[in-house]
Amino acid sequence: MSHATAVKRPFSQTIKAYVALTKPRVLELLLVSTVPVMFLAEGGMPNLWLVLATVIGGAMSAGSAASFNMYLDRDMDAHMRRTEHRPIVTGQVSPRAALIFSWVLAVLSTVWLFVTTNWVTTALSVAAIFFYVVIYTMILKRRTEQNIIWGGIAGCFPVVIGWSAVTGDVGWPAIVLFALIFLWTPAHYWPLSMKYRDDYSDADVPMLGVTRNASQVGLQVILYAWATVACSLLLIPVGEMGLVYTVSAVVFGGWFVYESHRLYSQAVRGTNPRPMRVFHASITYLTLLFVAVAVDPLLPF
């Protein structure tokens, strides 16, 4: 599609295309893990202006990283059914415009967080962008099946960003939650790589779903799901969590582990596995767990 054709698009479509560059659905998940940690760090209701400022800065930071990712992966995205409708691939946004947009968001998020929060939060935000764009997208993604393990560290930063915005430092509860998301990410993403195995293979991306068979992937998902739940229970003594969080961690964690075992069982038996069931369950699990993180400090038990 030519640039001249793209200019004729309605303004609303152009805005929608730029919003799509920020991967809004991923953005929602990142913010879900930021705000509840601010409640935990405060031990109750945090300053609402600080919450809003952190959310705005975090959204711009995560959006910048996602946009850089789409710019760098535009060749790969064109060969995958899951990503062939992304704005750069379809010509709704030119690569140059996407790159400028990415840098603008990165600079704005950095300045905004420095002015409205503190230097620790700002530094963590910059580190998150760097990790996702350079370490994951540019170095790991196309070279190793371990890409999502170490590259997934970028998605762990929102918890320490939320905590530091309130306290000015990084405490042990935030570190535990950082580790929780680190362990959760492979169990969340590898089922997706099973679903889109052919896509990743065509794009020559060595996701675990491509390099290993379904039962091997299913076993890895089980191991990381169990590790995630164990880490969630570690927060109980470290964060002095109450009944709401404790029950939520056990019940929702048990459900997450059950779904991972179910996927493995299907793969071993040779029946048609349903990896997206685990993928969606993992999102629901993390969301409910972090809702419990936010609610727990507000209650006396």
Secondary structure, 3 states (H helix, E strand, C coil): CCHHHHHCCCHHHHHHHHHHHCCHHHHHHHHHCCHHHHHHHHCCCCCHHHHHHHHHHHHHHHHHHHHHHHHHCHHHHCCCCCCCCCHHHHCCCCHHHHHHHHHHHHHHHHHHHHHHCCHHHHHHHHHHHHHHHHHHHHHHCCCCCCHHHHHHHHHHHHHHHHHHHHHCCCCHHHHHHHHHHHHHHHHHHHHHHHHCHHHHHHCCCCCHHHHCCHHHHHHHHHHHHHHHHHHHHHHHHHCCCCHHHHHHHHHHHHHHHHHHHHHHHHHHHCCCCCHHHHHHHHHHHHHHHHHHHHHHHHCCC
